[in-house]
Amino acid sequence: MVGGAPDAILTLDASGRIQSANPAAAREFGYSAEALIGETMSLLLEDTSEWDKAFQRLLGGATLSRPIELTARR
């Protein structure tokens, strides 16, 4: 199901490293799925400050009270 999804889907481990990327993520970001494995979101984001804060909150068991806006690089 993930492989055929039209949207980019990445799975991360607790340290924030990419563990898997579907074909749509590879197309969207311009890397092969294999090249994304082991990388951090800093490879893909213009500014990681919002991501870093949100990821730490989620790891701590919190939920996000609002959507965050992220700008990806290509």
LINNORUR-V557558 format. One record per backbone hydrogen bond with DSSP energy under -0.5 kcal/mol. NH is the residue of the N-H (numbers start at 1). CO is the residue of the C=O. If there is no record, write none. Layout:
# LINNORUR-V557558
NH:CO + NH:CO
This chain:
# LINNORUR-V557558
5:2 + 11:20 + 13:17 + 16:13 + 18:39 + 19:11 + 20:11 + 22:9 + 25:22 + 26:22 + 27:23 + 28:24 + 29:25 + 30:26 + 31:26 + 36:32 + 37:33 + 38:18 + 39:36 + 41:16 + 43:40 + 44:41 + 45:41 + 46:71 + 52:48 + 53:49 + 54:50 + 55:51 + 56:52 + 57:53 + 58:54 + 59:55 + 60:56 + 61:58 + 62:57 + 70:68 + 72:70 + 73:44
